[in-house]
Amino acid sequence: LMIPLSMANYSHAGDHNILQNVSPLATFLKLTSLGFIIGVGVVGNLLISILLVKDKTLHRAPYYFLLDLCGSDILRSAICFPFVFTSVKNGSTWTYGTLTCKVIAFLGVLSCFHTAFMLFCISVTRYLAIAHHRFYTKRLTFWTCLAVICMVWTLSVAMAFPPVLDVGTYSFIREEDQCTFQHRSFRANDSLGFMLLLALILLATQLVYLKLIFFVHDRRKMKPVQFVPAVSQNWTFHGPGASGQAAANWLAGFGRGPTPPTLLGIRQNTNTAGRRRLLVLDEFKTEKRISRMFYIMTFFFLTLWGPYLVACYWRVFARGPVVPGGYLTAAVWMSFAQAGVNPFICIFSNRELRRCFSTTLLYCRKSRLPREPYCVI
């Protein structure tokens, strides 16, 4: 038993020496870029999280989900990436033991699936916010958002935890400098099911946003104006063509006789501003800006994780050639960069977050005087 073990150690050391033949410039670029990703991922997401917690005007449904996304990116940047940094610094070696490797791989896969599931749930809520705004306003409360967040974390744990119990599924991949799925042929490993489910989630998210785009485009079509004459009985206009001025004439006493049919359901009290649930123009523009921000996040998630998913499918289905080292390194580092892009997307694509960031964190309070339509001389 000792002879095969020594031979295995010798071959392991030989592979290690081969993989150590990496130029110092490449190692320097890896460490520098990864250090920048760690700093931006932790500091940027932490600032956005503080802003979302501190500013009470942001305590509503879409920003609860954004806070959860920031927490997931902070978890990945602060816990998983430092181990990758250390492995690159030590020459693509892992010195922390098998259990630590499985825990770090579990957290990395958990963060990936959590982001994918959460982006899908956000796309569904974005469609409800625009297509069914009354239902969205009444039902999507704080507790509903909390239930959705708990459901997403439960599904993510259910996807990321089974490989921990399977021997050899989570391991250290020297070509990637990280602990993650060990992607082998689909006949020898079951990681294909996890990748297919991730691809289906991303595809479903894109389909929901496509349906939302079609809905907005259909509502933009102008319909021809149809003039319908109103019916008059002693200055009390009623019928399909009646306007608000006819109702004002009747209430002012110009009308005589019974109440017109269009005025039978009018409430005498006008204090219904708090009960208004119709999607007016300003609310529609706000929901569109928030939807655009989340779609940009989804697009960048798909763009930055796409090359790595292609490399994973390449390993599973291709028999002969292996993934080129340069392509694999670029794909892995692009997947790392996804944890730090969301703060930039939030600031540059959402006017409301920029205003809250300047007033809450930077304390740059500008005077909000109404602009005059013309100059007074």
Beta strands, then each sheet from edge to edge (+ up, - down):
strand 1: 170-173
strand 2: 178-181
strand 3: 231-232
strand 4: 237-238
sheet 1: 1+ 2-
sheet 2: 3+ 4-
end
